[in-house]
Amino acid sequence: MFDQQKMAQTIFNMVKDYSSTTMQVIKTSTDSYEKTFDAMAKQGLFMQEEGQKLLNDWTNKAKQAQQQYWKTMDENMKKMETFFNHQTK
């Protein structure tokens, strides 16, 4: 017989794994971009001091926004996991 609760739990686990993997790829890419821009800025290869300040400001704001996004996603995943775990018992 088809168990809707188990199917919902399976789908949730897939979504959770997919989201976790996606967030890790984004984080790794962002860290790589940040290191590259930082190295280029320190070497002064592509911009003046004012441009370096703008880039650093943009990078810091983007990092803060990403951290907030990841925190929100993590909190919501935990809420959904609690919900699904409670429903299957």
KAMO-V520432 format. One record per residue. N is the residue number from 0. RES is the residue in one small letter. SS is DSSP state (alpha for helix, beta for strand, coil for the rest). OMEGA is omega as a letter, one per 40 degrees, with the letter a starting at -180 (none if undefined). D_CENTER is the distance of its C-alpha to the mean C-alpha in Angstrom with 1 decimal. Layout:
n: [N & N]
res: [RES & RES]
ss: [SS & SS]
omega: [OMEGA & OMEGA]
d_center: [D_CENTER & D_CENTER]
This chain:
n: [0 & 1 & 2 & 3 & 4 & 5 & 6 & 7 & 8 & 9 & 10 & 11 & 12 & 13 & 14 & 15 & 16 & 17 & 18 & 19 & 20 & 21 & 22 & 23 & 24 & 25 & 26 & 27 & 28 & 29 & 30 & 31 & 32 & 33 & 34 & 35 & 36 & 37 & 38 & 39 & 40 & 41 & 42 & 43 & 44 & 45 & 46 & 47 & 48 & 49 & 50 & 51 & 52 & 53 & 54 & 55 & 56 & 57 & 58 & 59 & 60 & 61 & 62 & 63 & 64 & 65 & 66 & 67 & 68 & 69 & 70 & 71 & 72 & 73 & 74 & 75 & 76 & 77 & 78 & 79 & 80 & 81 & 82 & 83 & 84 & 85 & 86 & 87 & 88]
res: [m & f & d & q & q & k & m & a & q & t & i & f & n & m & v & k & d & y & s & s & t & t & m & q & v & i & k & t & s & t & d & s & y & e & k & t & f & d & a & m & a & k & q & g & l & f & m & q & e & e & g & q & k & l & l & n & d & w & t & n & k & a & k & q & a & q & q & q & y & w & k & t & m & d & e & n & m & k & k & m & e & t & f & f & n & h & q & t & k]
ss: [coil & coil & coil & alpha & alpha & alpha & alpha & alpha & alpha & alpha & alpha & alpha & alpha & alpha & alpha & alpha & alpha & alpha & alpha & alpha & alpha & alpha & alpha & alpha & alpha & alpha & alpha & alpha & alpha & alpha & alpha & alpha & alpha & alpha & alpha & alpha & alpha & alpha & alpha & alpha & alpha & alpha & alpha & coil & coil & coil & coil & coil & alpha & alpha & alpha & alpha & alpha & alpha & alpha & alpha & alpha & alpha & alpha & alpha & alpha & alpha & alpha & alpha & alpha & alpha & alpha & alpha & alpha & alpha & alpha & alpha & alpha & alpha & alpha & alpha & alpha & alpha & alpha & alpha & alpha & alpha & alpha & alpha & alpha & alpha & alpha & coil & coil]
omega: [a & a & a & a & i & i & i & i & i & i & i & i & i & i & i & i & i & a & i & i & i & a & i & i & i & a & i & i & a & i & i & i & a & i & i & i & a & i & i & i & a & i & i & a & a & i & i & a & a & i & i & i & i & i & i & i & i & a & i & i & i & i & i & i & i & i & i & i & a & i & i & i & a & i & a & i & i & i & a & i & i & i & a & i & i & a & a & a & none]
d_center: [37.9 & 34.5 & 32.3 & 30.0 & 28.2 & 27.5 & 26.3 & 23.9 & 22.6 & 22.3 & 20.4 & 18.0 & 17.5 & 16.8 & 14.2 & 12.5 & 12.7 & 11.6 & 8.4 & 7.8 & 9.0 & 7.1 & 3.6 & 6.1 & 7.9 & 5.8 & 5.7 & 9.2 & 10.3 & 9.5 & 11.3 & 14.0 & 14.6 & 14.8 & 17.3 & 19.3 & 19.7 & 20.6 & 23.2 & 24.6 & 24.8 & 26.6 & 29.0 & 29.6 & 29.6 & 28.4 & 28.8 & 30.8 & 30.0 & 29.2 & 26.7 & 25.1 & 24.7 & 23.2 & 20.7 & 19.8 & 19.6 & 17.3 & 15.0 & 15.1 & 14.5 & 11.5 & 10.0 & 11.1 & 9.7 & 6.1 & 7.0 & 8.8 & 6.5 & 4.5 & 8.3 & 9.6 & 7.9 & 9.1 & 12.3 & 13.0 & 12.6 & 15.0 & 17.3 & 17.4 & 18.1 & 20.8 & 22.2 & 22.5 & 23.8 & 26.3 & 27.4 & 28.1 & 30.4]
